[in-house]
Amino acid sequence: MFAHPSRADLDNWAALGNPDWSFDSLAPFFRKFETYHPPSASTAEAYAATKLDPALRGTDGPIHVSYCDSDVAWIASIWPETCTNAGLPPARDPRSGSAVGGFNQLTMSDPETKTRSYSASAFLWPNRDRPNLTVLTGAVVKAITWEKSEGQLPRASGAQFEVSGREYTVTASRDVILSCGAIKSPQVLELSGVGSRELLQRHGIEVVVDNPYVGENLHDHVLYGPGWVSLRFSYLPTTSMHPID
């Protein structure tokens, strides 16, 4: 599934002091990493996806995005209409900045090869032989290391990690990218001294940045798949009923 953030969510990041993370700032990068494969007229109708705007999407990126025309289920066409009948606003192309309403998500798949398109196939495999790329599996990050200067905010300088029972420290020459998901990323930050002062001190962790919002306000993503069972009975002259299908 290929989901998009809403304009409000990204613009809220910018309002918190991250101007390069607004919806408009990130829009060119959304187009850069994808190749959008427009569906046929029949597939677009089946997925209720006639409002997708090709002008908002990329044409030559490494991630292939499409609708699978061989896996159209009956619920795909009635789901958006049902949401509209329930009072939700009519869905627009999510790339427009509005991810509200009932719509069918695109999939990250190459319609020509019928294969999954994702970070490994798009970025890792084509570059795995580069001399400046090292992928280390089975490693557990312990903490981020910091470069501290008087009167300035701490700057990430590297990371401490453990692999095969030994601990290592690696120093970055440019940037440190923390990308461990919604649960592990705040955990690593807290282990590195970024989080609620009260929580960090309780566990004996030196406070680098006192930010009580790290690791808080996590919401589960509820997914509900409805199902039905239909039985047809034959009524016989006896008092019993027998299902026939």
Phi, psi and omega per residue, in radians:
M1 nan 2.519 -3.034
F2 -2.180 1.704 -3.050
A3 -1.796 2.735 -3.120
H4 -2.118 2.501 3.027
P5 -1.311 2.720 3.119
S6 -1.449 2.805 3.097
R7 -1.053 -0.724 -3.093
A8 -1.071 -0.727 -3.129
D9 -1.090 -0.847 -3.096
L10 -1.226 -0.664 3.117
D11 -1.174 -0.478 3.038
N12 -1.154 -0.637 3.062
W13 -1.065 -0.748 3.140
A14 -1.116 -0.696 -3.125
A15 -1.144 -0.406 3.125
L16 -1.456 0.046 3.084
G17 1.938 0.338 -3.140
N18 -2.146 1.300 -2.993
P19 -1.062 -0.481 -3.112
D20 -1.402 0.011 -3.107
W21 -1.937 0.329 3.093
S22 -1.298 2.936 -3.136
F23 -1.051 -0.819 -3.107
D24 -1.189 -0.567 3.133
S25 -1.210 -0.593 -3.088
L26 -1.563 -0.281 -3.084
A27 -0.953 -0.754 3.124
P28 -1.088 -0.540 -3.129
F29 -1.333 -0.544 3.033
F30 -1.072 -0.732 3.133
R31 -1.253 -0.552 -3.052
K32 -1.178 -0.632 -3.007
F33 -1.561 -0.049 -3.026
E34 -2.119 2.721 2.869
T35 -2.081 1.943 -3.101
Y36 -1.552 2.233 3.110
H37 -1.839 1.830 -3.121
P38 -1.057 2.440 3.119
P39 -1.319 2.782 3.005
S40 -1.166 2.891 -3.120
A41 -1.029 -0.711 -3.114
S42 -1.215 -0.688 3.116
T43 -1.180 -0.725 3.104
A44 -1.065 -0.672 3.122
E45 -1.191 -0.712 -3.125
A46 -1.129 -0.616 -3.140
Y47 -1.635 0.085 -3.080
A48 0.925 0.792 -3.027
A49 -2.035 0.518 -3.089
T50 -1.272 -0.213 -3.093
K51 -1.651 0.076 3.102
L52 -1.142 2.359 -3.085
D53 -1.842 1.856 -3.128
P54 -1.037 -0.450 -3.107
A55 -1.172 -0.337 -3.134
L56 -1.538 -0.026 -2.958
R57 -2.118 2.780 -3.088
G58 -1.398 2.776 -3.087
T59 -2.165 -0.158 -3.074
D60 -2.521 0.487 3.116
G61 -1.517 2.982 -3.073
P62 -1.379 -0.332 3.126
I63 -1.634 2.141 -3.137
H64 -1.596 2.303 -3.064
V65 -2.196 2.272 -3.058
S66 -2.823 3.027 2.901
Y67 -1.774 2.423 -3.137
C68 -1.469 1.898 -3.059
D69 -1.357 -0.096 3.133
S70 -1.775 0.105 -3.064
D71 -2.338 0.661 -3.138
V72 -1.405 2.097 3.083
A73 -1.765 2.756 -3.078
W74 -1.063 -0.534 -3.093
I75 -1.220 -0.360 -3.105
A76 -1.084 -0.622 -3.082
S77 -1.479 -0.529 -3.079
I78 -1.604 -0.300 -3.109
W79 -1.078 -0.890 3.127
P80 -1.075 -0.721 -3.139
E81 -1.125 -0.664 3.124
T82 -1.112 -0.722 3.119
C83 -1.112 -0.701 3.109
T84 -1.137 -0.744 3.111
N85 -1.126 -0.439 3.126
A86 -1.426 -0.061 3.078
G87 1.850 -0.023 3.098
L88 -1.300 2.664 -3.134
P89 -1.151 2.596 3.083
P90 -1.026 2.370 -3.059
A91 -1.291 2.493 2.980
R92 -1.943 -3.137 3.040
D93 -1.083 2.118 -3.120
P94 -0.981 -0.486 3.141
R95 -1.180 -0.252 3.108
S96 -1.282 -0.214 -3.138
G97 1.951 -0.119 3.131
S98 -1.977 1.904 3.128
A99 -1.904 0.698 -3.113
V100 -1.998 2.474 -3.130
G101 1.922 -3.103 -3.128
G102 -1.691 2.110 3.103
F103 -2.669 2.793 3.112
N104 -1.677 2.254 -3.115
Q105 -1.291 2.558 2.967
L106 -1.204 2.868 3.081
T107 -2.028 2.656 3.101
M108 -1.565 1.436 -3.121
S109 -2.589 2.612 3.120
D110 -1.589 1.957 -3.077
P111 -1.173 -0.310 -3.137
E112 -1.427 -0.751 -3.118
T113 -1.672 -0.167 -3.110
K114 1.023 0.671 -3.136
T115 -2.143 2.777 3.113
R116 -1.216 2.444 3.080
S117 -2.051 2.057 -3.062
Y118 -2.675 -3.034 -2.979
S119 -1.016 -0.683 -3.110
A120 -1.184 -0.851 -3.110
S121 -1.211 -0.515 -3.075
A122 -1.505 -0.670 -2.997
F123 -2.056 -0.697 -3.042
L124 -1.354 -0.977 -3.045
W125 -1.034 -0.756 -3.141
P126 -1.187 -0.288 -3.050
N127 -2.081 0.187 -3.003
R128 -1.184 -0.324 -3.140
D129 -1.663 0.057 3.127
R130 -1.198 2.424 -3.088
P131 -1.192 -0.334 -3.122
N132 -1.717 0.315 3.107
L133 -2.114 2.188 3.055
T134 -2.268 2.200 3.097
V135 -1.961 2.105 -3.101
L136 -1.986 2.020 -3.140
T137 -1.692 2.787 3.108
G138 1.286 0.291 -3.132
A139 -1.751 2.493 3.117
V140 -2.036 2.128 3.135
V141 -1.288 2.249 3.120
K142 -1.606 -0.774 -3.087
A143 -2.980 2.787 2.979
I144 -1.508 2.458 3.044
T145 -1.672 2.681 -2.995
W146 -2.198 2.559 2.988
E147 -1.853 2.076 -3.026
K148 -1.995 2.335 3.091
S149 -2.269 2.496 -3.110
E150 -1.034 2.223 3.090
G151 1.394 0.087 3.125
Q152 -2.203 2.719 3.093
L153 -1.183 2.517 3.097
P154 -1.019 2.555 3.132
R155 -2.107 2.291 3.133
A156 -1.095 2.269 -3.092
S157 -2.045 -0.183 -3.110
G158 2.954 -2.739 -3.109
A159 -2.651 2.640 2.996
Q160 -1.827 2.359 -3.137
F161 -2.562 2.858 -3.133
E162 -2.173 2.364 3.077
V163 -2.553 2.304 3.138
S164 0.965 0.644 3.065
G165 1.430 0.011 3.128
R166 -2.032 2.515 -3.141
E167 -1.755 2.479 -3.117
Y168 -2.332 2.752 2.993
T169 -2.213 2.209 3.118
V170 -2.003 2.403 -3.129
T171 -1.855 2.311 -3.114
A172 -1.564 2.431 3.072
S173 -1.501 -0.359 3.130
R174 -2.256 -1.543 -3.007
D175 -2.047 2.712 2.972
V176 -1.980 2.107 -3.121
I177 -1.857 2.112 3.106
L178 -1.763 1.964 -3.073
S179 -2.464 1.313 -3.056
C180 -2.051 0.224 3.133
G181 1.572 3.046 -3.024
A182 -1.206 -0.357 -3.118
I183 -1.768 -0.845 -3.054
K184 -1.322 -0.528 -3.137
S185 -1.074 -0.890 3.083
P186 -1.130 -0.516 3.097
Q187 -1.113 -0.783 3.119
V188 -1.118 -0.699 3.097
L189 -1.052 -0.789 -3.131
E190 -1.142 -0.709 3.081
L191 -1.120 -0.379 -3.132
S192 -1.651 0.046 3.086
G193 1.667 0.243 3.106
V194 -1.963 1.955 -3.108
G195 2.836 -2.804 -3.134
S196 -1.192 2.195 -3.134
R197 -0.979 -0.753 -3.119
E198 -1.067 -0.781 -3.132
L199 -1.166 -0.778 -3.098
L200 -1.124 -0.774 -3.140
Q201 -1.143 -0.585 3.114
R202 -1.086 -0.518 -3.119
H203 -1.819 0.184 3.066
G204 1.273 0.493 -3.132
I205 -1.779 2.285 3.120
E206 -1.106 2.307 -3.124
V207 -1.429 2.040 3.074
V208 -1.666 -0.812 3.071
V209 -2.385 2.116 3.117
D210 -1.466 1.809 3.130
N211 -2.375 1.770 -3.052
P212 -1.220 -0.108 -3.097
Y213 -1.562 -0.219 -3.129
V214 -1.163 2.207 3.111
G215 1.421 0.053 -3.118
E216 -1.843 2.896 3.018
N217 1.123 0.565 3.085
L218 -1.338 2.273 3.122
H219 -2.020 2.376 3.080
D220 -1.285 2.590 3.095
H221 -1.686 1.826 -3.054
V222 -1.391 2.260 3.072
L223 -2.225 2.130 -3.111
Y224 -2.133 2.151 3.098
G225 -1.892 1.910 -3.122
P226 -1.269 2.652 3.102
G227 -2.499 2.686 -3.121
W228 -2.323 2.614 3.009
V229 -2.209 2.167 -3.117
S230 -2.029 2.169 3.123
L231 -2.093 2.378 3.075
R232 -1.980 2.254 -3.052
F233 -1.932 2.611 2.975
S234 -1.837 2.334 -3.126
Y235 -1.691 2.006 -3.108
L236 -1.754 2.914 -3.133
P237 -1.085 -0.173 3.120
T238 -1.538 -3.094 -3.125
T239 -1.567 -0.012 -3.104
S240 -1.732 2.756 3.071
M241 -2.073 2.477 -3.076
H242 -2.194 2.069 3.086
P243 -1.172 2.375 3.118
I244 -1.896 -0.178 2.991
D245 -2.802 nan nan
